[in-house]
Amino acid sequence: MSWSLSKLKWRRLRSPLRRVLALDAGSRCLKLLLAESEFGRLNILKEELIDLREEGLVSPNEVKAHLQETIESRGNPAVALVLPQHLSISQVIDLPLAPESEVEKLIHGETVKLSGVSESRIVYDFVRTETTDKNRQQFWVTLCQEGDIRERMLGLGLEPEDLCEVTTTANALIAAYRTVRPLSPRAILVHVGAQTTAVVIVISGQGAFAASFQMGGDFFTRSLARILNGSEEAAEALKQSTDILNGPQSQREFAVVVDGWAAELKRQFKEWFEHNRGVASDTSSFEMIATGGAFDQPGLFEYLKTAAGLNFKPWPQGGQGNGARPAKGYEIAFGAALQALGYSAQPVSLLPEDARVAWQKRLGRERIELASLVLVVLCTLLLALGTWRQLSLISRKQALLSKVQASQEAVEANAVLTTELIGDYENLRPLFASQQNTLDILKTLTLLQQTRSNRSFWYVLLADQQSYFTAPAGLGSTNKPARTNFVLAGSPFTAFVTPLFATNGAQIKPGLIAELCVPTEADAARVLLSQLVKELKQERLFSKVDLLSDDLRRNVADSTVTIADRDFVLALDFAETDFQQASRLRRPATNSARAAPRRVNRPGPPLSDGGESPGQTVP
């Protein structure tokens, strides 16, 4: 498995409680297991075996230098150290019921008795275990002389601030086994190392007994070499490759050595059974698990089962527990990592007081570094968010500014186009006004012709207001205008349209002057005029229809067709249209069809006292 140095340096900034390097240091090899806790799940990052003989690490200084180099290459994680079982004592202590404040005093006294040394400083730890006796309480206690722990630390070159946990082989085995067999009621764990054999009895997942004796894998190798009168290397190779306990190649002398080891193991069981008669009387009800390199010898499991009645099984690789599983031979290191990361249900720590204080300082320092890193990342995120927001606002403002500029350019272009359109319209408006005036005159002629039906009067003059009001005031019959015959339908009378032209440029309203004669009595004539004015007022064509006052009348009609005192003049003002006003910007018509010119009836002052002025009408 390859590891990136940058990745390991990044992990140095993480919480030290999340990553630990478990160290199982034996006399012939060092086993390292790097584990990490990710969201409540344990992950094994790396497992490494350092063979001291193959690496040529003979002196303690070489071992320390190589180990420190290895730890640094892993990112200087916190170290969990495993003590050999023969340096410690683990035992269940039965105490009477007492307050929690007195429990530690009682256990302290028991540890002095167990160690047998009162002057040496003892490091111990304990955890409560279950018991069926309601009047007693039990504790699993592990103790060790502080001098042995410091000597172990010194031999490996470990500083106090490097250590986060110190445990024993027995407690590490219990933690590892509980992970793979959480529901196992009874088990015997036997680990054969290079120099010693550790024995652990577990009941309901809790430690009940731990011991060790000085017979291990090297003891078997030296015995075989002495039997064969050869070297230890040759004996080790033969032991690992050939079944010398069963079959034709069996060595009777070596079988006696194994029997001696099995007898010592049974003696350990017998002593515990004698002190715990209520639990069991033999090993038949226990699951027997064997670990260690010595059990790799071919035929050893079969021989112990048939010759010694010890039905050992290898370390279970599966199990009911969740999480990672260690490779073969790393069970003890795995258990130490479990305890250091808080996954052990029965944690027992032998970390000396100064190492505990140094670890707490390192822990606090790394927590501060981690908090500082989180704060820097948070500030960076906030700064990035603020920068992004400002850039977003700038982008939006630039987009809005572009839209405003585009709109302004469109408005200016529209204004130029409108100006050109209005100019073109102004050039054509007089023509439209003349056409509208012509239409109004024709409509007026039609209306005047209709008003002659069945009535006794006739029109003697019809002229536009501009020509009429600009004619000389003294114009009489001697200066007769050109005569134009206009025959009203159904009438024998004649009307004259006098096309006189303006001489003074006065502004006269668009409209006509109609002069008529009513050859009836005065009252009848007034009634007829009133009816005629009323009918013409109802037409939207006119803004005002009224009698013209005497001071505004002109003598332009032929006197031969008029009757004195029966001659009346009507002023017919056309309603104002759009063509008569200067153009201005208007909304386009909603109808797709061309809209007709708008006509507005605006009342003016009456031309005579007897006239009527209609109200303003806006169609």
C-alpha positions as CSV (number, residue, x, y, z in Angstrom):
1,M,0.0,0.0,0.0
2,S,1.5,3.4,-1.1
3,W,1.1,6.6,0.9
4,S,1.3,10.2,-0.2
5,L,3.3,12.4,2.0
6,S,1.1,15.4,1.3
7,K,-1.9,13.4,2.3
8,L,-0.3,12.4,5.6
9,K,0.7,16.0,6.3
10,W,-2.8,17.1,5.7
11,R,-4.0,14.4,8.2
12,R,-1.7,15.9,10.8
13,L,-4.1,18.8,11.0
14,R,-7.0,16.6,11.8
15,S,-8.1,15.7,15.3
16,P,-5.7,13.3,16.9
17,L,-8.6,11.3,18.3
18,R,-9.4,10.3,14.8
19,R,-6.2,8.6,13.9
20,V,-3.8,6.4,15.9
21,L,-0.8,4.1,15.2
22,A,-0.9,1.0,17.3
23,L,2.5,-0.5,18.1
24,D,2.9,-4.2,19.1
25,A,6.6,-4.5,19.8
26,G,8.0,-8.0,20.2
27,S,11.5,-9.3,20.6
28,R,11.9,-10.3,16.9
29,C,9.5,-7.9,15.1
30,L,7.5,-4.7,15.3
31,K,3.9,-4.8,14.2
32,L,2.4,-1.4,13.2
33,L,-1.3,-0.8,12.5
34,L,-2.5,2.7,11.4
35,A,-6.3,3.1,12.0
36,E,-8.7,6.0,11.6
37,S,-12.2,6.7,12.8
38,E,-14.5,8.2,10.2
39,F,-18.0,9.2,11.3
40,G,-18.2,6.3,13.9
41,R,-16.6,3.7,11.6
42,L,-13.1,2.3,12.1
43,N,-10.9,2.1,9.0
44,I,-7.5,0.3,8.9
45,L,-5.2,2.5,6.8
46,K,-2.0,0.5,6.9
47,E,-0.5,-2.7,8.5
48,E,3.2,-3.1,8.5
49,L,5.6,-5.7,9.9
50,I,9.2,-4.7,10.7
51,D,11.4,-7.8,11.1
52,L,14.4,-6.7,13.2
53,R,16.7,-9.5,11.9
54,E,15.9,-9.0,8.2
55,E,16.3,-5.2,8.6
56,G,19.6,-5.6,10.4
57,L,18.4,-3.7,13.4
58,V,20.6,-5.2,16.2
59,S,21.2,-2.3,18.6
60,P,18.5,-0.5,20.5
61,N,19.5,2.8,18.9
62,E,19.0,1.4,15.4
63,V,15.6,0.1,16.4
64,K,14.6,3.6,17.8
65,A,15.9,5.4,14.8
66,H,14.0,3.2,12.4
67,L,10.8,3.3,14.4
68,Q,10.9,7.1,14.6
69,E,11.5,7.3,10.8
70,T,8.5,5.1,10.3
71,I,6.3,7.1,12.6
72,E,7.3,10.4,10.8
73,S,6.6,8.9,7.4
74,R,3.1,8.1,8.7
75,G,2.5,11.8,9.6
76,N,3.5,11.6,13.3
77,P,0.2,10.2,14.5
78,A,-0.5,9.4,18.2
79,V,0.9,6.1,19.3
80,A,-0.9,3.4,21.2
81,L,1.7,1.1,22.9
82,V,1.1,-2.5,23.8
83,L,3.0,-3.9,26.8
84,P,4.0,-7.6,27.0
85,Q,1.6,-9.4,29.3
86,H,4.4,-10.7,31.6
87,L,5.1,-7.0,32.6
88,S,1.6,-6.6,34.0
89,I,-1.0,-8.2,36.1
90,S,-4.7,-8.4,35.2
91,Q,-7.2,-9.8,37.6
92,V,-10.8,-9.5,38.8
93,I,-11.1,-8.0,42.3
94,D,-14.2,-8.6,44.4
95,L,-15.1,-5.8,46.7
96,P,-17.9,-5.1,49.1
97,L,-20.5,-2.5,48.3
98,A,-19.1,1.0,48.8
99,P,-19.6,4.5,47.6
100,E,-17.8,5.5,44.4
101,S,-15.5,7.8,46.3
102,E,-14.1,4.9,48.3
103,V,-13.8,2.4,45.4
104,E,-10.5,3.8,44.2
105,K,-9.0,3.6,47.7
106,L,-10.0,0.0,48.0
107,I,-8.6,-0.9,44.6
108,H,-5.4,0.9,45.4
109,G,-4.9,-1.2,48.4
110,E,-5.6,-4.4,46.4
111,T,-3.1,-3.4,43.8
112,V,-0.4,-3.1,46.4
113,K,-1.2,-6.6,47.6
114,L,-1.2,-7.9,44.0
115,S,2.1,-6.3,43.1
116,G,3.8,-7.3,46.3
117,V,5.9,-4.2,46.1
118,S,5.0,-1.2,48.1
119,E,7.9,1.1,47.4
120,S,7.7,0.9,43.6
121,R,5.3,3.3,41.8
122,I,2.4,1.4,40.3
123,V,0.3,2.5,37.4
124,Y,-3.1,0.9,37.4
125,D,-6.6,1.2,35.9
126,F,-9.9,-0.6,36.5
127,V,-13.3,-1.0,35.0
128,R,-16.5,-2.4,36.6
129,T,-17.7,-5.8,35.5
130,E,-21.0,-7.5,36.0
131,T,-21.6,-9.9,38.9
132,T,-24.6,-12.0,40.1
133,D,-23.9,-11.3,43.7
134,K,-26.0,-8.3,44.8
135,N,-24.0,-7.7,47.9
136,R,-20.6,-7.5,46.1
137,Q,-19.1,-5.6,43.2
138,Q,-16.4,-6.7,40.8
139,F,-13.7,-4.8,38.9
140,W,-11.3,-5.8,36.2
141,V,-8.0,-4.3,37.4
142,T,-4.7,-4.1,35.4
143,L,-1.5,-2.8,37.0
144,C,2.1,-2.5,36.0
145,Q,5.2,-0.9,37.6
146,E,5.8,2.5,36.1
147,G,9.5,1.7,35.8
148,D,8.7,-1.1,33.3
149,I,6.5,1.2,31.2
150,R,9.2,3.9,31.1
151,E,11.9,1.4,30.2
152,R,9.7,0.1,27.4
153,M,9.1,3.7,26.1
154,L,12.8,4.5,26.3
155,G,13.8,1.3,24.5
156,L,11.5,2.3,21.6
157,G,12.5,6.0,21.6
158,L,8.9,7.1,22.3
159,E,8.5,10.5,24.0
160,P,5.6,11.1,26.4
161,E,3.8,13.4,24.1
162,D,3.8,10.7,21.4
163,L,1.7,8.3,23.5
164,C,-2.1,8.5,23.7
165,E,-2.6,5.0,25.1
166,V,-0.7,2.2,26.9
167,T,-2.4,-1.1,27.3
168,T,-1.5,-4.8,27.7
169,T,-1.7,-7.8,25.4
170,A,-4.6,-9.3,27.4
171,N,-6.7,-6.1,27.2
172,A,-5.9,-5.6,23.5
173,L,-7.0,-9.2,22.8
174,I,-10.2,-8.7,24.7
175,A,-11.1,-5.6,22.7
176,A,-10.3,-7.2,19.4
177,Y,-12.2,-10.4,20.2
178,R,-15.3,-8.5,21.4
179,T,-15.4,-6.8,18.0
180,V,-15.5,-10.0,16.0
181,R,-17.5,-12.0,18.6
182,P,-19.7,-9.5,20.5
183,L,-22.2,-12.2,21.5
184,S,-19.8,-14.9,22.5
185,P,-20.6,-16.1,26.1
186,R,-17.3,-17.7,27.0
187,A,-13.9,-17.8,25.3
188,I,-10.3,-18.6,26.0
189,L,-7.7,-16.6,24.0
190,V,-4.2,-18.0,23.8
191,H,-1.5,-15.9,22.1
192,V,1.9,-17.5,21.5
193,G,4.6,-14.9,21.0
194,A,8.2,-15.2,20.5
195,Q,9.1,-15.4,24.2
196,T,5.9,-15.9,26.1
197,T,2.4,-17.3,25.9
198,A,-0.5,-15.1,27.0
199,V,-3.7,-16.6,28.3
200,V,-7.0,-14.7,28.5
201,I,-10.4,-15.9,29.7
202,V,-13.4,-13.8,28.5
203,I,-16.9,-14.2,29.9
204,S,-19.8,-12.3,28.4
205,G,-17.4,-10.0,26.6
206,Q,-15.5,-9.1,29.9
207,G,-12.1,-10.0,31.0
208,A,-12.1,-12.7,33.8
209,F,-8.5,-13.9,33.8
210,A,-5.1,-13.1,32.3
211,A,-1.8,-14.7,32.8
212,S,1.4,-15.5,30.9
213,F,4.3,-18.0,31.1
214,Q,7.8,-18.0,29.5
215,M,7.3,-20.5,26.7
216,G,6.8,-19.2,23.2
217,G,7.7,-19.7,19.6
218,D,11.4,-19.3,20.2
219,F,11.2,-22.0,22.9
220,F,9.8,-24.5,20.3
221,T,12.5,-23.5,17.8
222,R,15.4,-23.9,20.2
223,S,14.1,-27.3,21.4
224,L,13.8,-28.6,17.9
225,A,17.3,-27.3,17.0
226,R,18.7,-29.1,20.1
227,I,16.9,-32.3,19.1
228,L,18.1,-32.2,15.5
229,N,21.5,-30.9,16.6
230,G,21.3,-28.1,14.1
231,S,20.9,-24.4,13.8
232,E,17.8,-22.4,14.9
233,E,17.3,-21.1,11.3
234,A,17.1,-24.7,10.0
235,A,14.8,-25.8,12.8
236,E,12.5,-22.8,12.2
237,A,12.3,-23.6,8.5
238,L,11.5,-27.3,9.2
239,K,8.9,-26.4,11.8
240,Q,7.1,-24.0,9.4
241,S,7.2,-26.4,6.4
242,T,6.8,-29.9,7.8
243,D,4.3,-31.7,10.1
244,I,6.7,-33.1,12.7
245,L,4.0,-33.9,15.2
246,N,1.8,-36.2,13.2
247,G,2.5,-38.9,10.6
248,P,5.8,-40.6,9.4
249,Q,8.0,-37.5,9.9
250,S,6.9,-36.9,13.5
251,Q,9.6,-36.2,16.0
252,R,8.8,-37.8,19.3
253,E,11.1,-35.6,21.3
254,F,9.5,-32.5,19.8
255,A,6.1,-33.8,20.7
256,V,7.2,-34.0,24.3
257,V,8.2,-30.3,24.2
258,V,4.7,-29.5,22.9
259,D,3.2,-31.7,25.6
260,G,5.1,-29.7,28.2
261,W,3.8,-26.4,26.8
262,A,0.2,-27.8,26.9
263,A,0.6,-29.0,30.5
264,E,1.6,-25.5,31.6
265,L,-1.4,-24.1,29.7
266,K,-3.7,-26.6,31.4
267,R,-2.2,-25.7,34.8
268,Q,-3.2,-22.1,34.2
269,F,-6.7,-23.2,33.4
270,K,-6.8,-25.4,36.5
271,E,-5.8,-22.7,38.9
272,W,-8.5,-20.4,37.5
273,F,-11.2,-23.1,37.6
274,E,-10.3,-23.9,41.2
275,H,-10.9,-20.2,42.2
276,N,-14.1,-20.0,40.1
277,R,-15.9,-23.2,40.7
278,G,-19.3,-21.6,40.0
279,V,-18.4,-20.7,36.5
280,A,-17.1,-24.0,34.9
281,S,-15.0,-27.0,35.7
282,D,-13.2,-27.5,32.4
283,T,-12.6,-25.9,29.0
284,S,-15.3,-27.8,27.1
285,S,-17.9,-24.9,27.4
286,F,-15.4,-22.3,26.1
287,E,-14.5,-21.3,22.6
288,M,-10.8,-21.6,22.3
289,I,-9.0,-19.2,20.0
290,A,-5.3,-19.4,19.2
291,T,-3.2,-16.6,17.8
292,G,0.5,-16.0,17.1
293,G,3.1,-17.2,14.6
294,A,3.7,-20.5,16.5
295,F,0.3,-21.8,15.4
296,D,1.3,-21.5,11.8
297,Q,3.2,-24.8,12.4
298,P,1.6,-27.6,10.3
299,G,-0.3,-30.2,12.4
300,L,-0.2,-28.3,15.7
301,F,-3.9,-27.7,15.9
302,E,-4.6,-31.5,15.2
303,Y,-2.0,-32.6,17.7
304,L,-3.2,-30.4,20.5
305,K,-6.8,-31.6,19.9
306,T,-5.9,-35.3,19.9
307,A,-3.0,-35.4,22.4
308,A,-3.9,-32.7,24.9
309,G,-7.7,-32.4,24.4
310,L,-7.4,-28.7,23.5
311,N,-9.7,-27.9,20.6
312,F,-8.1,-24.6,19.4
313,K,-9.5,-22.6,16.4
314,P,-7.7,-19.9,14.5
315,W,-8.7,-16.2,15.0
316,P,-12.1,-15.6,13.4
317,Q,-11.9,-13.5,10.3
318,G,-15.7,-12.7,10.0
319,G,-18.0,-12.2,12.9
320,Q,-21.2,-10.4,13.9
321,G,-19.5,-7.1,14.6
322,N,-19.4,-4.3,12.1
323,G,-16.2,-2.4,10.9
324,A,-12.7,-3.3,9.8
325,R,-11.0,-6.6,10.4
326,P,-7.2,-6.9,10.9
327,A,-4.9,-9.2,8.9
328,K,-3.6,-12.3,10.5
329,G,-1.1,-11.6,13.2
330,Y,-2.3,-8.0,13.8
331,E,-5.0,-8.8,16.3
332,I,-3.2,-7.3,19.3
333,A,-2.3,-4.1,17.5
334,F,-5.9,-3.9,16.3
335,G,-7.2,-4.2,19.8
336,A,-4.9,-1.4,21.0
337,A,-6.2,0.8,18.2
338,L,-9.8,0.1,19.2
339,Q,-9.1,1.1,22.8
340,A,-7.3,4.3,21.8
341,L,-10.1,5.4,19.5
342,G,-12.8,4.6,22.1
343,Y,-14.3,1.5,20.6
344,S,-13.5,-0.8,23.5
345,A,-16.3,-1.6,26.0
346,Q,-13.7,-2.5,28.7
347,P,-10.9,0.1,28.3
348,V,-7.9,-0.1,30.6
349,S,-5.2,2.4,30.2
350,L,-1.7,2.3,31.9
351,L,-0.6,5.7,30.5
352,P,1.7,7.3,33.1
353,E,0.7,10.6,34.6
354,D,3.3,12.8,32.9
355,A,2.5,11.1,29.5
356,R,-1.2,11.7,30.1
357,V,-0.5,15.4,30.8
358,A,1.7,15.7,27.8
359,W,-0.9,14.0,25.6
360,Q,-3.6,16.4,26.9
361,K,-1.4,19.3,26.0
362,R,-0.8,17.9,22.5
363,L,-4.4,17.2,22.2
364,G,-5.4,20.8,23.2
365,R,-2.7,22.2,20.9
366,E,-3.9,20.2,17.9
367,R,-7.5,21.1,18.7
368,I,-6.6,24.8,18.6
369,E,-4.7,24.2,15.3
370,L,-7.8,22.4,14.0
371,A,-10.1,25.2,15.2
372,S,-7.8,27.8,13.7
373,L,-7.8,25.9,10.4
374,V,-11.6,25.7,10.5
375,L,-11.8,29.4,11.2
376,V,-9.4,30.2,8.4
377,V,-11.4,28.1,6.0
378,L,-14.6,29.7,7.2
379,C,-13.2,33.2,6.7
380,T,-12.0,32.2,3.3
381,L,-15.4,30.9,2.4
382,L,-17.1,34.1,3.7
383,L,-14.6,36.2,1.8
384,A,-15.1,34.1,-1.3
385,L,-18.9,34.4,-0.9
386,G,-18.7,38.2,-0.4
387,T,-16.4,38.5,-3.4
388,W,-18.8,36.4,-5.5
389,R,-21.7,38.5,-4.3
390,Q,-20.0,41.7,-5.2
391,L,-19.0,40.4,-8.6
392,S,-22.6,39.2,-9.1
393,L,-23.8,42.7,-8.2
394,I,-21.3,44.3,-10.5
395,S,-22.3,42.0,-13.3
396,R,-26.0,42.7,-12.7
397,K,-25.3,46.5,-12.7
398,Q,-23.3,46.2,-15.9
399,A,-26.2,44.2,-17.5
400,L,-28.7,46.8,-16.3
401,L,-26.4,49.6,-17.6
402,S,-26.2,47.9,-20.9
403,K,-30.0,47.6,-21.0
404,V,-30.4,51.3,-20.1
405,Q,-27.9,52.3,-22.8
406,A,-29.7,50.1,-25.3
407,S,-33.0,51.6,-24.3
408,Q,-31.6,55.1,-24.5
409,E,-30.3,54.4,-28.0
410,A,-33.7,53.0,-29.0
411,V,-35.5,56.0,-27.6
412,E,-33.2,58.4,-29.5
413,A,-33.6,56.4,-32.6
414,N,-37.4,56.4,-32.1
415,A,-37.4,60.1,-31.5
416,V,-35.5,60.7,-34.7
417,L,-37.9,58.4,-36.6
418,T,-40.9,60.2,-34.9
419,T,-39.5,63.6,-35.9
420,E,-39.1,62.5,-39.5
421,L,-42.6,61.0,-39.4
422,I,-44.2,64.1,-38.0
423,G,-42.3,66.3,-40.5
424,D,-43.6,64.1,-43.3
425,Y,-47.1,64.3,-41.8
426,E,-46.9,68.1,-41.4
427,N,-46.1,68.4,-45.1
428,L,-49.2,66.4,-46.0
429,R,-51.5,67.8,-43.2
430,P,-52.7,70.8,-45.2
431,L,-53.8,68.5,-48.0
432,F,-55.7,66.3,-45.6
433,A,-57.3,69.4,-44.0
434,S,-58.4,70.6,-47.5
435,Q,-59.8,67.2,-48.3
436,Q,-61.6,67.1,-44.9
437,N,-63.0,70.6,-45.5
438,T,-64.3,69.6,-48.9
439,L,-66.0,66.5,-47.4
440,D,-67.6,68.7,-44.7
441,I,-68.9,71.1,-47.3
442,L,-70.4,68.3,-49.4
443,K,-72.0,66.8,-46.3
444,T,-73.4,70.3,-45.3
445,L,-74.9,70.7,-48.8
446,T,-76.6,67.4,-48.4
447,L,-77.9,68.3,-44.9
448,L,-79.2,71.7,-46.1
449,Q,-80.9,70.1,-49.0
450,Q,-82.6,67.7,-46.6
451,T,-83.8,70.5,-44.4
452,R,-85.7,72.1,-47.3
453,S,-88.1,69.2,-47.6
454,N,-91.8,70.4,-47.1
455,R,-90.8,73.7,-45.7
456,S,-91.5,77.2,-47.0
457,F,-88.1,78.9,-47.2
458,W,-85.2,79.0,-49.5
459,Y,-81.4,79.5,-49.3
460,V,-80.1,82.6,-51.0
461,L,-76.5,82.3,-50.0
462,L,-73.9,79.6,-49.1
463,A,-70.3,80.7,-48.5
464,D,-67.3,79.6,-46.4
465,Q,-66.7,81.7,-43.3
466,Q,-63.3,82.9,-44.4
467,S,-64.7,84.3,-47.7
468,Y,-67.8,85.7,-46.0
469,F,-66.1,87.5,-43.1
470,T,-63.3,89.0,-45.2
471,A,-65.7,90.4,-47.9
472,P,-65.9,94.2,-48.0
473,A,-68.7,95.4,-45.7
474,G,-70.2,97.7,-48.3
475,L,-70.5,95.2,-51.1
476,G,-74.0,95.5,-52.6
477,S,-76.0,94.4,-55.6
478,T,-74.1,96.7,-58.0
479,N,-71.1,94.6,-57.4
480,K,-72.7,91.2,-57.8
481,P,-70.6,88.2,-57.3
482,A,-70.3,85.4,-59.8
483,R,-73.5,83.4,-59.7
484,T,-73.5,79.8,-59.2
485,N,-76.7,77.9,-59.4
486,F,-77.2,75.3,-56.8
487,V,-80.5,73.6,-57.0
488,L,-81.9,72.1,-53.8
489,A,-83.7,68.9,-54.3
490,G,-87.5,69.4,-54.3
491,S,-87.2,73.3,-54.2
492,P,-87.7,75.9,-56.9
493,F,-85.3,78.3,-55.2
494,T,-81.7,79.0,-55.9
495,A,-78.7,79.3,-53.6
496,F,-75.5,81.1,-54.4
497,V,-72.1,80.0,-53.3
498,T,-69.8,83.1,-53.2
499,P,-66.2,82.1,-53.4
500,L,-64.7,85.3,-51.9
501,F,-61.1,85.4,-50.8
502,A,-59.5,86.7,-47.6
503,T,-57.9,90.1,-47.8
504,N,-56.6,90.6,-44.3
505,G,-55.5,87.1,-43.3
506,A,-57.8,86.9,-40.3
507,Q,-58.1,83.5,-38.6
508,I,-61.6,82.3,-39.3
509,K,-63.0,79.0,-38.0
510,P,-63.7,76.3,-40.6
511,G,-67.3,76.4,-41.5
512,L,-70.1,77.8,-43.7
513,I,-72.5,80.8,-43.7
514,A,-76.0,80.0,-44.9
515,E,-78.4,82.8,-45.6
516,L,-82.0,82.0,-46.1
517,C,-85.4,83.6,-46.5
518,V,-88.5,82.6,-44.6
519,P,-91.6,84.2,-46.2
520,T,-93.9,83.7,-43.3
521,E,-95.0,85.6,-40.3
522,A,-92.5,86.5,-37.7
523,D,-93.6,83.9,-35.1
524,A,-93.8,81.2,-37.7
525,A,-90.4,82.1,-39.0
526,R,-88.9,82.0,-35.5
527,V,-90.3,78.6,-34.9
528,L,-89.0,77.3,-38.2
529,L,-85.6,78.7,-37.5
530,S,-85.5,77.1,-34.1
531,Q,-86.4,73.8,-35.5
532,L,-83.8,74.1,-38.2
533,V,-81.1,75.1,-35.8
534,K,-82.0,72.2,-33.5
535,E,-81.8,69.7,-36.3
536,L,-78.5,70.9,-37.4
537,K,-77.0,70.9,-33.9
538,Q,-77.7,67.2,-33.6
539,E,-75.2,66.5,-36.4
540,R,-71.6,65.8,-35.2
541,L,-70.4,67.6,-38.3
542,F,-70.9,71.0,-36.6
543,S,-69.5,72.3,-33.4
544,K,-71.9,75.2,-33.3
545,V,-75.1,76.2,-35.2
546,D,-76.5,79.7,-34.5
547,L,-77.9,82.8,-36.0
548,L,-75.3,85.3,-37.0
549,S,-75.5,88.7,-35.2
550,D,-76.3,91.8,-37.3
551,D,-72.9,93.4,-36.7
552,L,-71.2,90.4,-38.3
553,R,-73.4,90.1,-41.3
554,R,-72.2,91.0,-44.8
555,N,-74.3,92.2,-47.7
556,V,-73.1,89.7,-50.3
557,A,-76.5,88.1,-51.3
558,D,-78.4,89.2,-54.4
559,S,-81.2,91.5,-53.2
560,T,-83.5,90.2,-55.9
561,V,-83.9,86.9,-54.2
562,T,-84.3,88.2,-50.7
563,I,-87.3,89.6,-48.7
564,A,-86.7,92.4,-46.3
565,D,-87.1,91.5,-42.7
566,R,-87.4,87.8,-43.7
567,D,-83.7,87.3,-44.4
568,F,-81.7,85.3,-41.8
569,V,-78.1,84.2,-41.7
570,L,-76.9,81.0,-40.0
571,A,-73.3,80.3,-38.9
572,L,-72.3,76.7,-39.3
573,D,-69.0,76.0,-37.5
574,F,-67.4,72.7,-38.4
575,A,-66.3,70.4,-35.6
576,E,-62.5,70.5,-35.1
577,T,-60.5,67.6,-36.6
578,D,-57.0,66.4,-36.1
579,F,-55.9,67.8,-39.4
580,Q,-56.6,71.3,-38.1
581,Q,-54.0,71.1,-35.3
582,A,-50.3,70.8,-35.3
583,S,-49.3,67.2,-35.0
584,R,-47.9,65.7,-31.8
585,L,-46.8,62.3,-30.7
586,R,-49.8,60.0,-30.3
587,R,-50.3,56.4,-29.3
588,P,-50.8,54.1,-32.2
589,A,-54.3,53.0,-32.9
590,T,-55.2,49.6,-31.4
591,N,-57.3,48.7,-34.3
592,S,-55.5,47.4,-37.4
593,A,-57.9,49.3,-39.6
594,R,-57.2,52.9,-40.3
595,A,-58.9,55.2,-37.8
596,A,-61.0,58.1,-39.0
597,P,-60.0,61.7,-38.0
598,R,-61.2,62.5,-34.5
599,R,-63.9,65.3,-34.4
600,V,-64.3,67.5,-31.3
601,N,-67.2,69.8,-30.8
602,R,-66.0,72.8,-28.9
603,P,-68.6,75.4,-28.1
604,G,-68.0,79.0,-28.8
605,P,-69.7,82.2,-27.8
606,P,-73.1,82.8,-29.3
607,L,-73.2,84.9,-32.4
608,S,-76.6,86.4,-31.4
609,D,-78.7,86.7,-28.3
610,G,-81.4,84.5,-29.7
611,G,-79.0,81.7,-30.7
612,E,-78.2,78.6,-28.7
613,S,-74.7,77.3,-28.0
614,P,-74.5,73.5,-27.8
615,G,-72.3,71.9,-25.2
616,Q,-68.9,70.5,-25.9
617,T,-69.1,67.1,-27.4
618,V,-66.1,64.7,-27.7
619,P,-67.0,61.7,-29.7
